[in-house]
């Protein structure tokens, strides 16, 4: 289990998506963000991982980072894991599969999810080593997958799911299905527990990150040439939302260090 960060009333909390943001889109490495991660650790600034990944695979990643996360927002915000505590949230995965099975056959057949693939298929589709693919397949709250049909069929599929209370959110690579809560909902809850009033920085690269980016004090759209991308957001005209020039963890590194430097400079002037 990852360790609890020291509580020093931080003035900055960093919320981050993983694939295509903190992790490289192709090899899932965070090495290009090493400097910023070490800076967060040295200054005891909380890092919160927010991803469509499962608790099992996010806990494994948390152990590898030089900055130990203060909390894990798993499966697109459907659950939260705090150090030393059982995951918050009740598993809804079985109910989600029941909704999928109830859809018209012509729609269901064109959506392939992690459960359809199994661990071996997840490894093949994602490029993950089999042990990591097994962790990714341990779904509790959501079902990521790929839509294999056309856009009109995709819209019909999403509308059919909505009738059962299921939301489909497009990430950098996968269309993820879940009931209700998203990253933005959980971000407010986590920030209030960690450090009320702290500046919230959120980073992401895909449409399912938009709510989190818009709800943060500063949102950063991390460039991902291989992902779905994010259209221009209203906050960009005011400077509340920014974009990185460099992709993935390189852009992440620059954005986090820039924010820390800006806050440090402002504190010196005050």
N, C-alpha and C positions, 0 to 999 in steps of 0.2 A: 504494500500500500504506500502511496506517495505520502510525504511528510507535510505537516502543517507548517505554513510560513510564520515567521515571527510577527507578532502584531505590534507595529510601531506607528499606528495611525498614518498610513501613507497618504500622500496627496495625489497619487496617480494609480489607477487600476487599468491594466491592459487586458482586453478581451480579444481573442483571436480565433479565426477560422484556421483550419489545418491544411488540407490538400489544396495546393495552388497558392497558398498564402504563407504560412509559416513553413510548410513542407513543400519541397520542389514537386511540380506537377508530374515529373517523369520518374524520379528515383526516390521520392518521399524523404529526402534528406533535409535537415535544418541547418547544416553546417554554415551556410552563407549568412545565417542570422546569429552566429555564435557571439559576436561582440555585443549586440543589443541584449541577448539573453543573459550574458554575464553581468552586464551593467544593471539590469533589473534585479538580479540576485544580490549584487554588491550593495544596492540601495534599498533592499527589502521592499521592492515595489511588487505588488501582487500581479501574477499572471493567471488568467483564466482561459482554459482551452474550451472552445465552443465549436462543436463539429457534429456531423452526421454519424461519426464513428461510434462504436459501442463502448460501454464502460470498460470492458476487458481490454480492448486494444488501446484505449486512451490511457489507462493506468500503466500499461507497458511503456508507452511513449513518455509518460510523465516521469518515469524512473530514469529515462535516458537524458532528459533535458538538464542543462546546467542551472536553470532557474526552475525550482520545483513549483508546480502550479498550486495556487491557493484553492482552486475548485475545478471541477470538470463538468461542463455542460454537454451532456451526451445525447446522441441521436437527435440533433437539431433542437435541443432544448426540451425534449420530452422528459428528461430526467436530469438530476444533478447529483454529483458525487462530491462529498466533502471528506477531507482527510480523517480517517478513523471512524467514519460513519457509514451506515448502510445507504445505498442509493435511494434518493427521493424519487417517488413516482411508482405507480403500479404498472406491471407489464401489460401491454395491450397488443402484443404482437399476434397472439392467436386470433383475437377479434379482427385484427387488420387482415389476416389471411382469409378469414371467413367472408369479409366484404369483397375481397378480390375474387373469391370463388363464386360469389353471387352475381357478378357482372355478366352481361351478355358475352357469349363465347367469342364473338368476333373481336371484342375489345380486350378481353382477358388474354387471348392468345398472342397479342402484339406487345404485351408488357412482360419482360423477363426480370425477375427480382433475384436478390441474393439467395432466397430460400429455394427458388427454382434451380439455381445453379449448384447449390451445395458448396462446401469448402473448396473442392477441387476446381469447380467452375469459377468461383470467386477469385481464386488464385490466377486462373487463366485470363479472366476479364480485366483484373486490376493490375496484374503484374506483381502482386504481393507474393512473398514466399508462403508456402503452404501453412506453416505454423501461424503466421499473422493472418492469413485468410480465414483460418478456423476461428480466430478471435473476432474477425469482422462479421462472420456469419452468425455470431451469438446475439441475435437481435432481441430486444425486449420491448421497444416502443415504436419502431419504424421499419420500413422496407424500402431500401434503395434498389434501383434497377434502371433498365433502359427501355424506352419506347421505340419499338421497331417499325411503327407505321408512319403515316403521313401526318401533317399538322392538323388537318380536319379531324382525323381519328383521335389524335392526342387530346384535342379540345373536348371531344365527346367522352373520352375516357375520364378526364379530369372532372367533367360535369357529372358523370355517373357516380364517381367516388364521393363528390360533394353531397349528394343526396343521402349518403350514409354517414356524414360528418367527417369524412376523410379529406385531408388537405394534401395536395401534391406540390412540392417545392423543388424547383430546378436548382441544382448545385452546379459546381464546376464541371461535373461529369455525369452525375446521376440524377434521375427524377426520384425524389424520396417521398414516400407516403407515410402519413402519421395522423393521429387524432390531435387536433388543437395546438397546444402551446408551441411557441417558436423561440428563437434565440433572443429577440428583443424582450419578450415577457420575462425570461429567466435573468437577463442581464440586470434589470432593475432590482430584482430580488437579491441577487448575489452581491451587487454593489452596496446595497443597503446593509447587508450583514457584515461585509468586509470593512468598509470605510465610508460611512455616510458623508456626503459632501465632497468626496474626492473627485478629481477630474477623471472622466471615463474616456479612454481611448479604445476604439474598436477597429479591427482590421479584417477585411474579407475580400473575396474575389468574384463571388457569384451572386445571382439573383436571390438565393435564399439567405444572403447576408444583409440585404437592403434594410430590413427593419432594424437590425442591430446597429448598422452604420448610422441610420437616421436618428436613432434614439440616443446615441452617444454624444458627449460633449464635442469630441472630434472623431470623425469617421474617416477611414482611409481605404480607398479602393485599390487593392493590390493588383497590378497588371498581371494578367494570365492569358497570353496569346493563344493557348490551347483550350481555354474554357469557354463557357457560354457568354461571359462578359456582362457588364452592367451599363445600361444606358445612362445618359446624363441625369443627375439627381438635382433637386432644387437646392440642396445645401451646398452645392459646389459654387454657386454664385456668391455666397456669403463667406466662404472659406471654412464652413463647418465640416464640409466633406472635401477631401483631397484625393489626388491620384498619384501613385508612384510612377516613376519613369522606368525603373528596373523591375523585372518580374519576380514573382515568388519571394523566397526568403531574402534575396538581395534587396528588393524593394521594401520588404518588411523591416529589415535591419535599419535601413536609412530612415524610414518613417518613425520608428520608435526612438532612435537616437535623436532625431530632429525634435520630436515632441519633448523629450527629457531636457534637451538643451534650451528650448524655448521657455519651458517652465522654470528652469534654473535661472535663466537670465532675468525673467520677470520677477522672481523672488528676490534677486539681488537689487533690482531697481526699487522695490517696494519698501 
